Amino acid sequence: MTIFWIMTGLATALAGLLVLAGARRGVEAEAGVDRDAAGRELAELDRLKARGLLDEAGWTAARAEAGRRLLAARRDARAPLAGPKDRVWVLAGIGATAIVSLGLYWFAGAPGMADQAYETRVRDWASSPDTLEPAQAAAVIGRIVKDRPDDHRALTLLGAARFEAGDPLGAASAFRRALAIRPDDAQSWARLGESLVRAADGQVNGDAEAAFRQALKIDPGQLGARYFLGEAALKRGDRAAAAEAWEPLIAALDPTDPRRADLRQRLQAPSGGAG
């Protein structure tokens, strides 16, 4: 903890020095550029006059115009200049900010608490499984799978938790491992396909379609697989294949379910699109 406070103080002091040094360099650079530009332009006008390329009236008018432009440019580009006490105020502000931040941390944080290892947090999550977020549940189940890599049920639960946590590639990996143990699990084939669809931003690619077909081969009652196969068929413009996939799904839906009418309408749409 002592090292933390020392490093915090050093970082604060370094920030103050960088702010002051950067501001000072900016003011000096601007002043130098303005003086150099003025000197070059006026000297060029003097040379033109000396060579007879400008008469007295032209030279006078050009110098006046150059002076006006240089003054306007300096006025427009002028950076705020630091006053004699501004450095003190800047350092005081940085110091006050650091003190307030550390004070809030002292009262609202836990400065004496050591960092909690990830495995410790996972063990704590496992003690209250009913209150876990999907990502936490995935971490807890992943720990179980690590201890029992051939547990088919744990792998399917891991896949479902990762899917809900927004990790479709991790979910697909878990379902593939589950299918390596039980290749006749139709639901895992369907969930693998769903994970691949989500990983592809909603597109039913070849791997996902193959997973859905395998799910239906094992269990024709996998309605989720039927839905996605119908989507893929409509995307290709194959309305007959879409109808073959969706008719059992439509029949299984309650007559009052709005999804039933939507599927019917999409099958009958002239375009046959997936809209």
C-alpha positions, 0 to 999 in steps of 0.5 A, spaced: 500 500 500 505 504 501 508 503 494 501 505 491 501 512 495 508 513 493 506 512 485 500 516 486 504 522 488 509 521 483 504 520 477 501 527 480 507 531 480 509 528 473 502 530 470 503 537 473 510 538 470 508 536 463 502 540 463 506 546 465 512 544 460 507 543 454 504 550 455 510 554 456 513 550 449 507 552 446 507 560 447 515 560 446 514 556 439 508 561 437 512 567 438 518 565 435 514 563 428 510 570 428 517 574 429 520 570 424 514 570 419 514 578 420 522 579 419 522 575 412 516 578 409 518 585 411 525 584 408 523 581 402 519 588 401 525 592 402 529 587 397 524 588 392 524 596 393 532 596 393 532 592 386 527 597 383 521 592 382 517 597 387 516 604 387 515 608 394 508 608 393 507 601 392 513 599 397 509 603 403 502 600 401 505 593 401 508 594 408 502 597 410 498 591 408 503 586 410 503 589 417 495 588 417 495 581 415 501 579 420 497 583 426 491 579 424 494 572 424 497 574 430 491 576 433 487 570 431 492 565 432 494 567 439 494 562 445 492 564 452 499 567 455 500 564 462 500 570 468 505 570 473 501 566 478 498 561 473 503 556 475 501 556 482 494 555 480 495 549 475 499 545 480 494 547 486 488 544 482 492 538 480 494 537 487 487 538 490 484 533 484 489 528 487 487 529 494 479 529 493 480 523 488 484 519 494 479 521 499 473 518 495 477 512 494 479 512 502 472 513 504 468 509 498 473 504 496 477 498 500 484 500 500 486 495 505 483 489 501 488 485 497 486 484 490 481 478 489 484 472 485 479 470 479 479 463 482 477 466 488 471 470 485 469 464 481 468 460 488 464 465 491 460 465 485 459 458 485 456 459 493 450 463 490 448 460 483 441 463 483 444 470 483 449 469 477 449 473 471 450 469 465 458 471 464 459 469 471 455 462 470 459 461 464 465 462 469 462 457 474 460 452 469 467 452 466 470 451 472 466 444 473 468 442 466 475 443 467 475 438 473 470 434 469 472 435 461 467 428 459 461 431 463 456 432 457 451 435 461 456 440 464 458 442 457 451 443 454 450 448 460 457 451 459 455 452 452 448 455 454 451 460 459 456 462 454 451 463 449 447 468 454 453 471 456 454 474 448 460 469 447 457 465 441 464 462 439 465 460 446 458 457 446 460 453 439 466 450 442 462 447 448 457 444 444 462 441 439 465 438 445 459 435 448 457 432 441 464 429 441 461 425 447 454 424 444 454 425 437 446 423 437 444 429 441 439 433 437 439 439 441 446 440 442 446 440 434 441 445 434 444 449 439 451 449 435 447 451 429 444 457 433 451 459 436 454 459 429 448 464 426 449 469 432 457 469 431 456 470 423 451 476 425 445 472 424 447 469 417 446 462 416 452 459 413 454 453 411 457 450 418 450 452 421 446 449 416 449 443 416 448 443 424 441 444 423 440 439 418 444 434 423 439 436 428 433 434 424 436 428 422 436 425 429 430 429 431 425 432 426 421 435 432 427 440 433 423 446 431 428 452 432 433 448 427 427 448 422 426 455 423 433 457 421 433 452 415 427 456 412 431 462 413 436 460 409 432 457 404 428 463 403 435 467 403 437 463 397 430 464 394 428 456 394 421 457 397 419 450 396 425 448 401 423 453 406 416 451 406 418 444 407 422 446 413 417 451 416 410 447 415 411 443 421 413 449 425 407 452 423 403 446 425 406 446 431 404 453 433 398 455 436 393 458 431 393 465 435 400 465 435 402 471 431 408 468 429 404 463 425 401 468 420 408 471 419 411 465 417 405 464 412 406 471 409 413 470 408 412 463 404 407 467 400 410 473 399 412 474 391 419 476 392 420 470 397 425 474 401 427 473 408 425 480 410 
